[in-house]
Amino acid sequence: MMQVSIGLPFFNNQKTLADAIRSVFAQTLYDWELILVDDGSTDGSLALARSIQDPRVRVVSDGVNRGLSSRLNQIAALARGRYLARLDGDDMMHPERLERQIAALESNPRANMVGTAMYSLDRSDRPRGIQGLAPGDTRPIAVLTRALLCHATITGHTEWFRRNPYDEFRRRSEDRELFIRTFRNLSFLHLAEALYFCREELSVRLDKYLASCHEVRSIFHQYGPELVGRPRTAALCLASWLKGEIYRLCIHLHAEPYLVRRRSTPLAEEQTRVAAETIERIRSTPVPGLPSISPHAAREWVFSSRSDLPIDHRAGQAERGPVT
């Protein structure tokens, strides 16, 4: 059996998809397949995906926009690997991500999945910080209000994802709902090292943020009474509504970049140097069918970004979540 399948659903990611694919080809682990699933893109993303000339890459497209949850379940059904790794179409993986995560899983055979910390980049690929260094908190109140793991960093047993599908009615909080539904029987590992690069906007789309808050409140209503009781659930719903109003006010005051920056821990100068070299390595990786980025262009990018970039990926060790 193949060791790992990488599932990459994409929707109108023409500007970033090539970097995501390069980060797969840059992996130090070679026994992988890449499943590129188009979710009804209307830009050039599908043509870019189909240009890849490697037998390990499969492109799936039905021309319909079904949503992320549906595509993640589709990927789990299609995967041939023992393990399944997430990757979003506007992100990148550290070259050692798969090797380190699979080593952790194979050293802990009772674990269902492993997540990592991740670097936060803006849309110009200038890093703002690092997220997810702490292991997930499995107290019911924490599981309700905070993600157990940084969702796109997870790699786990393919069969686990098949037995525990995403709720396809959840359009913006599918990972939170999955973790809340399964946490009592979920054994997970956490690597306190950044093995993933996530692009984030400095601006906040208020309509999308409020839609996310509304969906989170529906999850509170669904699971909260059993986990924390009805009074605590009501308090969580009120806090979620107030948070949305605070975001509305901050956007009115043009303060949304401050809200986004608060999500990440700032980076030291040495950390930025290490990350800059990592991204240069990813971008210089050849992919059959994709045009190369010249070494000169990659070095120019590193020089212009060096004062801002992410941390040493060897900063931490694996930490266990509860084994139940």
C-alpha positions as CSV (number, residue, x, y, z in Angstrom):
1,M,0.0,0.0,0.0
2,M,1.1,3.5,-0.8
3,Q,2.3,5.4,2.4
4,V,0.4,8.7,2.1
5,S,-2.2,10.4,0.0
6,I,-2.2,14.2,0.0
7,G,-5.6,15.7,-0.6
8,L,-5.7,19.1,-2.1
9,P,-9.2,20.5,-2.9
10,F,-9.0,23.8,-4.8
11,F,-11.4,26.5,-5.9
12,N,-10.1,29.5,-8.0
13,N,-6.6,29.2,-6.6
14,Q,-4.7,30.0,-9.9
15,K,-2.3,32.4,-8.2
16,T,-1.2,30.1,-5.4
17,L,-1.8,26.5,-6.6
18,A,1.6,26.1,-8.2
19,D,3.4,26.8,-4.9
20,A,1.1,24.3,-3.1
21,I,2.0,21.6,-5.6
22,R,5.7,22.5,-5.5
23,S,5.6,22.0,-1.7
24,V,4.4,18.4,-2.3
25,F,7.2,17.7,-4.8
26,A,9.7,19.2,-2.3
27,Q,8.9,16.6,0.4
28,T,11.7,14.5,1.8
29,L,9.3,11.5,1.8
30,Y,8.8,10.2,-1.7
31,D,6.1,7.5,-1.4
32,W,3.0,9.7,-1.9
33,E,0.2,10.4,-4.3
34,L,-1.4,13.8,-4.8
35,I,-5.1,14.1,-5.3
36,L,-6.1,17.4,-6.8
37,V,-9.9,17.9,-6.6
38,D,-11.4,20.9,-8.4
39,D,-14.5,22.4,-6.7
40,G,-15.9,24.1,-9.8
41,S,-13.1,26.6,-10.4
42,T,-13.8,29.3,-13.0
43,D,-10.2,30.7,-13.3
44,G,-7.2,28.8,-14.7
45,S,-6.7,26.5,-11.7
46,L,-8.0,23.3,-13.3
47,A,-5.8,23.8,-16.4
48,L,-2.8,24.4,-14.1
49,A,-3.6,21.2,-12.2
50,R,-4.0,19.2,-15.4
51,S,-0.6,20.4,-16.7
52,I,1.3,18.4,-14.1
53,Q,3.1,15.4,-15.7
54,D,3.7,12.9,-13.0
55,P,1.9,9.5,-12.5
56,R,1.6,10.2,-8.7
57,V,-0.8,13.1,-9.4
58,R,-4.5,12.6,-10.1
59,V,-6.9,15.4,-11.0
60,V,-10.6,15.1,-10.3
61,S,-13.2,17.5,-11.6
62,D,-16.9,17.4,-12.1
63,G,-17.4,21.1,-12.8
64,V,-19.6,21.6,-9.7
65,N,-19.1,23.8,-6.6
66,R,-19.9,21.3,-3.8
67,G,-18.0,22.9,-0.9
68,L,-14.9,22.0,1.1
69,S,-16.6,19.4,3.3
70,S,-17.9,17.4,0.4
71,R,-14.5,17.5,-1.3
72,L,-12.7,16.3,1.8
73,N,-15.0,13.3,2.1
74,Q,-14.5,12.6,-1.6
75,I,-10.7,12.7,-1.2
76,A,-10.9,10.2,1.7
77,A,-12.9,7.8,-0.5
78,L,-10.4,8.2,-3.4
79,A,-7.2,7.9,-1.3
80,R,-5.0,4.9,-1.8
81,G,-2.5,5.7,0.9
82,R,-2.4,4.3,4.4
83,Y,-2.3,7.9,5.7
84,L,-4.1,11.0,4.4
85,A,-2.7,14.5,4.7
86,R,-4.6,17.8,4.2
87,L,-3.3,20.7,2.1
88,D,-5.3,23.8,1.0
89,G,-4.9,25.3,-2.4
90,D,-3.4,28.6,-1.1
91,D,-0.9,27.1,1.4
92,M,2.4,25.3,1.3
93,M,3.9,22.4,3.3
94,H,7.4,22.4,4.9
95,P,9.6,19.9,3.0
96,E,9.9,17.6,6.1
97,R,6.2,17.7,7.0
98,L,5.1,14.3,5.8
99,E,8.3,12.5,6.9
100,R,8.0,13.9,10.5
101,Q,4.2,13.4,10.8
102,I,4.3,9.8,9.5
103,A,7.2,9.0,11.8
104,A,5.2,10.3,14.7
105,L,2.2,8.2,13.8
106,E,4.2,5.0,13.2
107,S,5.9,5.5,16.6
108,N,2.5,5.8,18.2
109,P,0.3,3.2,16.5
110,R,-2.8,4.0,18.7
111,A,-2.8,7.6,17.4
112,N,-5.4,8.5,14.8
113,M,-3.9,11.8,13.6
114,V,-1.1,14.3,14.1
115,G,-1.1,18.1,13.7
116,T,1.6,20.7,13.8
117,A,2.1,24.4,14.3
118,M,2.0,26.7,11.2
119,Y,3.4,29.9,9.9
120,S,1.0,32.7,9.0
121,L,1.8,34.5,5.8
122,D,0.1,37.4,4.1
123,R,-0.9,37.2,0.4
124,S,2.5,38.6,-0.5
125,D,4.1,35.7,1.4
126,R,5.5,37.9,4.1
127,P,5.1,36.0,7.4
128,R,3.3,37.6,10.3
129,G,4.0,34.9,12.9
130,I,3.3,31.4,14.1
131,Q,0.2,29.7,15.3
132,G,-0.7,26.5,17.0
133,L,2.4,25.9,19.2
134,A,0.4,24.6,22.1
135,P,-1.1,21.1,22.1
136,G,-4.9,20.8,21.9
137,D,-6.9,21.2,25.1
138,T,-9.4,18.3,25.5
139,R,-11.6,19.8,28.2
140,P,-15.2,20.0,26.8
141,I,-15.3,23.8,27.1
142,A,-12.0,24.1,25.3
143,V,-13.0,21.7,22.5
144,L,-16.2,23.8,22.0
145,T,-14.4,27.1,21.7
146,R,-11.0,26.3,20.3
147,A,-9.8,23.9,17.6
148,L,-7.9,20.8,18.9
149,L,-5.4,21.1,16.0
150,C,-4.7,23.5,13.2
151,H,-7.0,21.9,10.7
152,A,-5.0,22.0,7.5
153,T,-1.9,20.6,9.2
154,I,-3.4,17.3,10.0
155,T,-2.2,13.9,8.7
156,G,-4.0,10.8,9.9
157,H,-5.1,7.3,9.1
158,T,-7.2,7.2,6.0
159,E,-9.6,4.8,7.5
160,W,-10.3,7.1,10.4
161,F,-11.4,9.9,8.0
162,R,-13.6,7.4,6.2
163,R,-15.3,6.3,9.4
164,N,-15.6,9.9,10.6
165,P,-16.7,12.0,7.6
166,Y,-17.1,15.8,7.6
167,D,-20.6,17.2,8.0
168,E,-21.3,18.4,4.5
169,F,-23.9,20.9,5.7
170,R,-21.0,22.8,7.4
171,R,-19.6,25.3,5.0
172,R,-17.3,27.2,7.3
173,S,-16.7,25.2,10.4
174,E,-16.4,21.6,9.3
175,D,-13.2,20.9,11.2
176,R,-14.5,22.3,14.5
177,E,-17.6,20.2,14.2
178,L,-15.6,17.1,13.4
179,F,-13.3,17.5,16.4
180,I,-16.2,18.2,18.8
181,R,-18.1,15.1,17.5
182,T,-15.1,12.8,17.8
183,F,-12.9,14.1,20.6
184,R,-13.9,11.6,23.2
185,N,-12.6,8.8,21.1
186,L,-9.8,10.7,19.2
187,S,-6.2,9.9,19.9
188,F,-4.0,12.7,18.5
189,L,-0.4,13.9,18.5
190,H,0.8,17.4,18.3
191,L,4.2,18.5,16.9
192,A,5.2,21.8,18.4
193,E,7.1,22.8,15.2
194,A,5.8,24.8,12.2
195,L,5.6,22.4,9.3
196,Y,2.9,24.3,7.3
197,F,2.7,27.8,5.7
198,C,-0.8,29.3,5.7
199,R,-1.7,32.4,3.8
200,E,-4.1,34.8,5.5
201,E,-5.6,38.1,4.4
202,L,-4.8,41.1,6.6
203,S,-8.3,42.3,5.9
204,V,-11.4,40.6,7.3
205,R,-14.5,39.9,5.1
206,L,-17.2,40.8,7.5
207,D,-19.9,38.8,5.8
208,K,-17.8,35.7,5.9
209,Y,-16.8,36.2,9.5
210,L,-20.3,36.7,10.6
211,A,-21.4,33.7,8.7
212,S,-18.7,31.7,10.5
213,C,-19.9,33.0,13.9
214,H,-23.5,32.0,13.0
215,E,-22.4,28.5,12.1
216,V,-20.3,28.2,15.3
217,R,-23.4,29.2,17.3
218,S,-25.4,26.4,15.7
219,I,-22.6,24.0,16.8
220,F,-22.9,25.3,20.3
221,H,-26.6,24.7,20.2
222,Q,-26.1,21.2,18.9
223,Y,-23.3,20.0,21.3
224,G,-23.1,22.5,24.1
225,P,-26.0,21.4,26.3
226,E,-24.6,17.9,26.6
227,L,-21.0,19.0,27.0
228,V,-21.2,22.1,29.3
229,G,-24.9,22.5,30.1
230,R,-27.5,24.9,28.8
231,P,-26.5,28.1,30.8
232,R,-22.9,27.8,29.7
233,T,-24.1,27.2,26.1
234,A,-26.2,30.4,26.2
235,A,-23.2,32.3,27.5
236,L,-21.0,30.9,24.7
237,C,-23.6,32.0,22.1
238,L,-23.8,35.5,23.6
239,A,-20.0,35.8,23.6
240,S,-19.9,34.7,19.9
241,W,-22.5,37.3,19.0
242,L,-20.6,40.0,20.9
243,K,-17.3,39.0,19.1
244,G,-19.0,39.5,15.8
245,E,-20.2,43.0,16.8
246,I,-16.6,43.8,18.0
247,Y,-15.3,42.8,14.6
248,R,-18.0,44.9,12.9
249,L,-16.8,47.9,14.9
250,C,-13.1,47.3,14.3
251,I,-13.7,47.1,10.5
252,H,-15.7,50.3,10.7
253,L,-12.6,51.8,12.4
254,H,-10.2,50.2,9.9
255,A,-8.6,48.2,12.7
256,E,-9.0,44.7,11.2
257,P,-5.2,44.2,10.6
258,Y,-4.8,44.4,14.3
259,L,-7.4,41.6,14.8
260,V,-5.6,39.4,12.3
261,R,-2.1,39.9,13.8
262,R,-3.4,39.0,17.3
263,R,-3.8,35.4,16.1
264,S,-0.1,34.8,15.8
265,T,3.1,34.8,17.9
266,P,5.7,37.2,16.5
267,L,8.9,35.8,15.0
268,A,12.5,36.4,15.9
269,E,15.1,37.4,13.3
270,E,16.8,34.0,13.2
271,Q,13.4,32.3,12.8
272,T,12.6,34.5,9.8
273,R,15.9,33.5,8.2
274,V,15.3,29.8,8.5
275,A,11.8,30.2,7.0
276,A,13.0,32.3,4.1
277,E,15.4,29.6,3.2
278,T,12.6,27.0,3.4
279,I,10.3,28.9,1.1
280,E,13.1,29.4,-1.4
281,R,13.7,25.6,-1.3
282,I,10.0,25.0,-2.0
283,R,9.8,27.5,-4.8
284,S,12.9,26.2,-6.6
285,T,11.6,22.6,-6.6
286,P,11.0,21.5,-10.2
287,V,7.6,20.0,-11.1
288,P,7.1,18.3,-14.5
289,G,4.6,20.5,-16.4
290,L,5.1,23.6,-14.3
291,P,7.3,26.5,-15.4
292,S,10.4,26.9,-13.2
293,I,11.0,29.9,-10.9
294,S,14.5,31.2,-11.6
295,P,17.0,31.0,-8.7
296,H,17.6,34.7,-9.1
297,A,13.9,35.5,-8.6
298,A,13.7,33.2,-5.5
299,R,16.8,34.9,-4.0
300,E,15.3,38.4,-4.7
301,W,12.1,37.3,-2.9
302,V,14.1,36.0,0.1
303,F,16.2,39.2,0.3
304,S,13.0,41.4,0.3
305,S,11.2,39.2,2.9
306,R,14.0,38.2,5.2
307,S,13.1,40.7,8.0
308,D,9.7,39.3,8.3
309,L,9.7,35.4,7.9
310,P,8.9,32.2,10.0
311,I,10.7,30.0,12.7
312,D,13.0,27.1,12.9
313,H,11.0,23.9,12.2
314,R,13.1,22.0,14.7
315,A,11.8,23.9,17.7
316,G,9.7,21.2,19.4
317,Q,8.9,17.6,20.0
318,A,5.7,15.5,19.6
319,E,3.2,15.9,22.4
320,R,0.4,13.4,23.0
321,G,-3.3,14.0,23.0
322,P,-5.3,11.7,25.2
323,V,-5.6,8.1,24.1
324,T,-9.0,6.8,24.9
